[in-house]
Protein backbone atom coordinates (compact mmCIF):
# COMPACT_ATOMS: atom_id res chain seq x y z
CA UNK A 1 0.00 0.00 0.00
CA UNK A 2 2.75 2.43 0.96
CA UNK A 3 4.67 1.67 -2.24
CA UNK A 4 1.53 2.25 -4.33
CA UNK A 5 0.88 5.65 -2.72
CA UNK A 6 4.52 6.65 -3.09
CA UNK A 7 4.45 5.65 -6.77
CA UNK A 8 1.25 7.64 -7.28
CA UNK A 9 2.74 10.77 -5.69
CA UNK A 10 5.90 10.53 -7.81
CA UNK A 11 3.77 10.00 -10.91
CA UNK A 12 1.89 13.22 -10.16
CA UNK A 13 5.26 14.99 -9.90
CA UNK A 14 6.32 13.59 -13.28
CA UNK A 15 2.97 14.49 -14.85
CA UNK A 16 3.02 18.01 -13.46
CA UNK A 17 6.57 18.48 -14.73
CA UNK A 18 5.53 17.29 -18.19
CA UNK A 19 2.45 19.52 -18.41
CA UNK A 20 4.07 22.60 -16.84
CA UNK A 21 7.13 22.31 -19.08
CA UNK A 22 5.42 24.52 -21.65
CA UNK A 23 5.57 27.25 -19.05
CA UNK A 24 9.24 26.33 -18.62
CA UNK A 25 9.76 26.82 -22.36
CA UNK A 26 8.39 30.34 -22.05
CA UNK A 27 10.58 31.16 -19.06
CA UNK A 28 13.73 29.09 -19.66
CA UNK A 29 13.37 28.21 -23.35
CA UNK A 30 15.66 31.06 -24.42
CA UNK A 31 18.38 29.63 -22.16
CA UNK A 32 17.97 26.19 -23.75
CA UNK A 33 18.06 27.70 -27.25
CA UNK A 34 21.30 29.52 -26.45
CA UNK A 35 23.09 26.49 -25.00
CA UNK A 36 26.67 26.36 -26.32
CA UNK A 37 26.26 22.86 -27.77
CA UNK A 38 28.17 21.40 -30.70
CA UNK A 39 25.84 21.78 -33.70
CA UNK A 40 27.95 19.59 -35.97
CA UNK A 41 28.52 16.55 -33.73
CA UNK A 42 25.16 15.00 -32.80
CA UNK A 43 26.58 12.50 -30.28
CA UNK A 44 28.43 15.26 -28.46
CA UNK A 45 25.36 17.48 -28.65
CA UNK A 46 23.21 14.85 -26.93
CA UNK A 47 25.83 14.43 -24.18
CA UNK A 48 25.94 18.19 -23.67
CA UNK A 49 22.15 18.46 -23.44
CA UNK A 50 22.04 15.59 -20.92
CA UNK A 51 24.71 17.37 -18.87
CA UNK A 52 22.62 20.55 -18.89
CA UNK A 53 19.55 18.64 -17.69
CA UNK A 54 21.62 16.88 -15.02
CA UNK A 55 22.51 20.33 -13.68
CA UNK A 56 18.83 21.30 -13.54
CA UNK A 57 17.89 18.03 -11.82
CA UNK A 58 20.65 18.59 -9.28
CA UNK A 59 19.23 22.03 -8.48
CA UNK A 60 15.66 20.73 -8.18
CA UNK A 61 16.78 17.80 -6.03
CA UNK A 62 18.73 20.12 -3.71
CA UNK A 63 15.71 22.34 -3.23
CA UNK A 64 13.59 19.22 -2.73
CA UNK A 65 15.96 18.09 0.01
CA UNK A 66 15.54 21.36 1.90
CA UNK A 67 11.77 21.43 1.59
CA UNK A 68 11.53 17.71 2.32
CA UNK A 69 13.34 18.39 5.59
CA UNK A 70 10.80 21.13 6.28
CA UNK A 71 8.00 18.64 5.67
CA UNK A 72 9.76 16.14 7.96
CA UNK A 73 9.71 18.77 10.68
CA UNK A 74 5.95 19.15 10.26
CA UNK A 75 5.61 15.36 10.41
CA UNK A 76 7.49 15.18 13.70
CA UNK A 77 5.22 17.91 15.02
CA UNK A 78 2.26 15.60 14.35
CA UNK A 79 0.41 17.91 11.95
CA UNK A 80 0.95 15.98 8.73
CA UNK A 81 -2.76 15.58 7.92
CA UNK A 82 -3.45 19.30 8.27
CA UNK A 83 -0.24 19.96 6.33
CA UNK A 84 -1.42 17.84 3.42
CA UNK A 85 -4.74 19.73 3.31
CA UNK A 86 -3.01 23.12 3.60
CA UNK A 87 -0.56 22.28 0.82
CA UNK A 88 -3.41 21.17 -1.44
CA UNK A 89 -5.23 24.45 -0.82
CA UNK A 90 -2.05 26.46 -1.46
CA UNK A 91 -1.32 24.60 -4.70
CA UNK A 92 -4.83 25.34 -5.96
CA UNK A 93 -4.60 28.97 -4.81
CA UNK A 94 -1.29 29.56 -6.59
CA UNK A 95 -2.76 28.10 -9.78
CA UNK A 96 -6.07 29.99 -9.69
CA UNK A 97 -5.14 33.41 -8.28
CA UNK A 98 -4.33 35.80 -11.16
CA UNK A 99 -0.63 36.64 -11.44
CA UNK A 100 -1.43 40.34 -11.50
CA UNK A 101 -2.51 40.13 -7.86
CA UNK A 102 0.87 38.70 -6.91
CA UNK A 103 2.58 41.36 -9.01
CA UNK A 104 1.20 44.07 -6.71
CA UNK A 105 3.39 42.68 -3.93
CA UNK A 106 7.06 42.17 -4.61
CA UNK A 107 7.58 39.00 -2.56
CA UNK A 108 11.00 38.30 -4.03
CA UNK A 109 12.54 41.75 -3.50
CA UNK A 110 15.00 40.46 -0.84
CA UNK A 111 16.25 37.91 -3.40
CA UNK A 112 16.87 40.37 -6.22
CA UNK A 113 20.57 40.76 -5.47
CA UNK A 114 21.11 37.00 -5.31
CA UNK A 115 19.12 36.42 -8.50
CA UNK A 116 21.15 39.13 -10.25
CA UNK A 117 24.37 37.34 -9.30
CA UNK A 118 22.99 34.02 -10.56
CA UNK A 119 22.06 35.59 -13.91
CA UNK A 120 25.50 37.19 -14.23
CA UNK A 121 27.20 33.86 -13.50
CA UNK A 122 24.81 32.14 -15.89
CA UNK A 123 25.66 34.52 -18.72
CA UNK A 124 29.38 33.97 -18.32
CA UNK A 125 28.99 30.20 -18.81
CA UNK A 126 27.73 30.53 -22.39
CA UNK A 127 31.23 31.39 -23.62
CA UNK A 128 32.46 27.78 -23.83
CA UNK A 129 31.11 24.31 -24.63
CA UNK A 130 32.66 22.31 -21.82
CA UNK A 131 30.54 19.85 -19.83
CA UNK A 132 31.38 21.81 -16.70
CA UNK A 133 29.87 24.96 -18.19
CA UNK A 134 26.76 23.14 -19.40
CA UNK A 135 26.27 21.54 -15.98
CA UNK A 136 26.68 24.97 -14.34
CA UNK A 137 24.17 26.52 -16.76
CA UNK A 138 21.64 23.81 -15.85
CA UNK A 139 22.36 24.18 -12.14
CA UNK A 140 21.94 27.96 -12.14
CA UNK A 141 18.90 27.64 -14.41
CA UNK A 142 17.28 25.34 -11.84
CA UNK A 143 17.73 27.89 -9.06
CA UNK A 144 16.08 30.75 -10.97
CA UNK A 145 12.60 31.71 -9.66
CA UNK A 146 9.76 29.82 -11.35
CA UNK A 147 6.09 29.65 -10.40
CA UNK A 148 5.73 26.02 -11.45
CA UNK A 149 8.72 25.01 -9.32
CA UNK A 150 7.12 26.77 -6.36
CA UNK A 151 3.97 24.69 -6.83
CA UNK A 152 6.03 21.49 -7.08
CA UNK A 153 7.80 22.38 -3.83
CA UNK A 154 4.49 22.16 -2.00
CA UNK A 155 4.46 18.51 -3.05
CA UNK A 156 8.02 18.04 -1.78
CA UNK A 157 6.97 19.38 1.62
CA UNK A 158 4.00 16.99 1.73
CA UNK A 159 6.31 14.00 1.20
CA UNK A 160 7.40 14.52 4.85
CA UNK A 161 10.88 13.16 4.20
CA UNK A 162 14.15 14.63 2.94
CA UNK A 163 14.85 11.68 0.61
CA UNK A 164 11.29 11.63 -0.74
CA UNK A 165 11.40 15.40 -1.18
CA UNK A 166 14.47 14.90 -3.36
CA UNK A 167 12.69 12.18 -5.35
CA UNK A 168 9.58 14.32 -5.82
CA UNK A 169 11.54 17.25 -7.27
CA UNK A 170 13.75 14.89 -9.30
CA UNK A 171 10.68 13.37 -10.98
CA UNK A 172 9.24 16.84 -11.53
CA UNK A 173 12.49 17.76 -13.29
CA UNK A 174 12.37 14.56 -15.37
CA UNK A 175 8.94 15.59 -16.60
CA UNK A 176 10.30 18.86 -17.97
CA UNK A 177 13.11 17.23 -19.99
CA UNK A 178 11.22 16.26 -23.21
CA UNK A 179 9.92 19.77 -23.90
CA UNK A 180 13.12 21.51 -22.81
CA UNK A 181 15.15 19.21 -25.04
CA UNK A 182 12.91 19.78 -28.04
CA UNK A 183 13.58 23.52 -28.12
CA UNK A 184 17.29 22.85 -28.52
CA UNK A 185 16.61 20.93 -31.73
CA UNK A 186 13.59 22.66 -33.21
CA UNK A 187 12.88 26.20 -32.04
CA UNK A 188 9.53 26.24 -33.86
CA UNK A 189 8.51 22.75 -32.75
CA UNK A 190 5.38 24.04 -31.00
CA UNK A 191 2.94 26.36 -32.73
CA UNK A 192 1.25 29.15 -30.80
CA UNK A 193 -2.01 27.20 -31.00
CA UNK A 194 -0.50 24.09 -29.39
CA UNK A 195 1.22 26.18 -26.74
CA UNK A 196 -2.05 27.88 -25.85
CA UNK A 197 -3.84 24.53 -25.53
CA UNK A 198 -1.19 23.06 -23.23
CA UNK A 199 -1.02 26.31 -21.27
CA UNK A 200 -4.76 26.02 -20.62
CA UNK A 201 -4.28 22.43 -19.37
CA UNK A 202 -1.70 23.42 -16.72
CA UNK A 203 -4.25 24.83 -14.20
CA UNK A 204 -6.40 21.69 -14.44
CA UNK A 205 -3.42 19.44 -13.68
CA UNK A 206 -2.31 21.68 -10.80
CA UNK A 207 -5.81 21.75 -9.29
CA UNK A 208 -6.14 17.95 -9.69
CA UNK A 209 -2.88 17.39 -7.80
CA UNK A 210 -3.96 19.88 -5.13
CA UNK A 211 -7.25 18.01 -4.68
CA UNK A 212 -5.30 14.75 -4.26
CA UNK A 213 -3.34 16.30 -1.38
CA UNK A 214 -6.55 17.59 0.24
CA UNK A 215 -8.35 14.24 -0.07
CA UNK A 216 -5.25 12.49 1.26
CA UNK A 217 -5.21 14.75 4.32
CA UNK A 218 -8.92 14.34 5.06
CA UNK A 219 -8.35 10.61 5.73
CA UNK A 220 -11.65 9.33 4.34
CA UNK A 221 -10.50 5.76 4.76
CA UNK A 222 -10.34 5.17 1.00
CA UNK A 223 -7.60 2.60 0.29
CA UNK A 224 -4.57 3.99 -1.56
CA UNK A 225 -6.22 7.39 -2.13
CA UNK A 226 -7.18 8.69 1.32
CA UNK A 227 -6.15 6.12 3.96
CA UNK A 228 -7.33 6.65 7.51
CA UNK A 229 -3.73 6.59 8.67
CA UNK A 230 -1.93 9.49 7.01
CA UNK A 231 1.50 8.38 8.20
CA UNK A 232 2.32 6.91 4.82
CA UNK A 233 6.08 6.95 4.63
CA UNK A 234 7.37 6.75 8.21
CA UNK A 235 6.39 4.29 10.87
CA UNK A 236 4.21 5.86 13.50
CA UNK A 237 5.48 3.65 16.29
CA UNK A 238 8.99 2.60 17.07
CA UNK A 239 9.98 -1.03 16.63
CA UNK A 240 11.97 -0.86 19.84
CA UNK A 241 10.60 -2.71 22.84
N, C-alpha and C positions, 0 to 999 in steps of 0.2 A: 504494500500500500504506500509506504513512504517513498519507495523508488518511483512508483507511478506518479505521485504528486510532484516529486522533484523533476521528473522528466517533463511533466506538463508545464511547470513553471519555466523551465529552460526553453521549452518549445515556444512559449509566449514571448520570451526574450528574443529568440531567433526571428520569429514572425514580426515582432515590432521593429526589429532592426531592418528587416527586409522591406517592410512597407514604408518606414520612415526614411529610408535611404534616398528617396527622391528629394526630401527636404535637405538631406546631406549634400546631394548634388548641387542644390541651389546655394548652399552655404560654403561647402568645401570643394565643390566641383572644380572651380578655377585652380585650386591648389593641385588637384589630381591632373588637370590638363597641362599644368606647367612643370610636372615632374621631370627632372633631368635624366630621363631614361634613354637608352640606346635605341634609336629608331631603326637602325639597320640590322641589328642582331636580335632576332625574335626571342631566342632562348635567354639571352642576357636581359632582355626587356622584361620577360616574365619573372625572372629572379628578382629584378629590381622592384617590380610592382609588389611582389610577395613581401619583400623586405619592408617596403613602405607600409603595407597593411599590418605587418608584424609590429611595427612601431605604434600604430594606432591601437592595436589590440593590447599592447603592453600598457598604454596610457589608460584605456578603459578598464583593464583588469586592476591597475593600481588604484584607480578611483573606487572601483567596486570593492576592493579590500578595505578601504577606509570607511565606506558607507556600510559594508557588511559588519564591520566591527561596531559601528554605531547601532545597527540593528541588533547585534548580539547583546549590547548593553541594555536595550529595551527588553530583550528576552529575559535577561537575568533579573530585570526589575519586575517581571511577571505581568507585563502589559501587552504581550504579543498579539492577543486577539484585537484589542482596541487599536493597536498599531496597524494591523492589517487593514482594518476598516478605514482608519484615518488616511493611510497611504492610497487606498482605492479612491477615496473622495478627492484627495489632492491631485492624483493623476487625471481624474475626470475634469477637475476644475482647471488645471493647467491647459488641458486640451480645449475646453469649451469657452473659457474667458477670452475675449478678444485681446490681441496683442497690444492694441492701442491703449488699453487700460493699464497694462504693465509699463508701457512706454512713459506714462506720466510720472512714474516713480523710478528713479535710476538706482535699482537695487545693486548693480554691479560697480558703482562708482569707486568703492575702495579697491577694486581689483584692476582698475584701468591701467595703473602703472605696471603691474605684473603682466597684464595682457599685452601691453605695448612692448615690453621686453621680449615676450614670447614671439610676437610677430616680427620683431627685428632679427631675432635669432633664426627664425624660420626663413626669412628672406635671404639670409646669408648662406643658407644650405643649398640653395638652388644653383650655386656656381660650379658644382662638380657632381659627377655621376657615381661616386663611390657608394657602396652599400651602407657605410656609416652615415653618410649624409642623408640617404633615402630613409634609413631607420629613424634618424633624428627628425626629419620632416614629418614622418608619420606620428612619432611620439609627441611632438609639439602640436601637430594638427589635432591629436586626440585630446589635448588639454585646453583647446580653445573653447570658449563658451558656446553651448548649443542647446536649444530648448528640448530637442528630442532626447539628448543625453540626460538632461535633468529629469525627464519623465522616467527614463530607464533606471535612474538611480533610486527612485522610490521603490522599484522592484528589488534592487540590491539590498536596500534596508530591510525589506520584508522577508528576505531570506534568512535573517536572524543568525547569520554565520559569516565569518570573514572569508572562508574558503568558498562558500556558496555565493557570496557577494561577488567574488572574483569570477566564478563560473557564469553568473547571470550576465555580468557586463561583457565577458568574453563572448558569450553566445549572441548578445546584442550586436557586438562588433562584427561577428561572423556574418550576421544577417545583412550588414551594410556593404560587404565586400563585392557581391556581383555588380551592383549598380555603380559603385565607385570605381570598379575596374573597367567597366564598359566605357566610361567617359575618357579613359586614357587612350582607348583604341578608336572609338567613333564619337566625336564631339556632338554630332547631330543624331545620335542613336535614338533619342526620344523626342518625338514631336511635342509641340506645345499642348496639343489635345490630349496626348497620353499622359503628359506630366500633370495636367489639370485633373484628369480622372483619378490618378494615383494620389494626388494631393488631397482630393476630396475623401479618399478612403482612409487616410491617416487618422482623422478624429474618431472614426468608427472603431478602428482597431484599438486605439488608445482607451476609449470608453469601455470596450469589451474587456480589456485586461484589467481596467480599474474595477469593473463590476466583479470580476473573478476574485480580486483581493477582498472586496467587501463581503461577498458571499462566503469566502473562506473564513473571514473573521467572525461572521455571525454564528458559525458553528451550528448549522441546521441539522447535523447528523447525517448528511448525504455522503455516502462512501465516495472517497477519492476527490470529491468536489468541495464539500464543506463538512469535514469530519467534526464530531463533537469535541475531540481532543485536538486543539490547535497546535500542540507541541509536535510539529511534524518532523523536525530534523534533529532534535536533541532530546535525549531521554529525560523525562521529567523527574524520575527518581534515580538515585544512585544505585549502582549494583553492589556497593559495599555493604557488608552486614556487620 
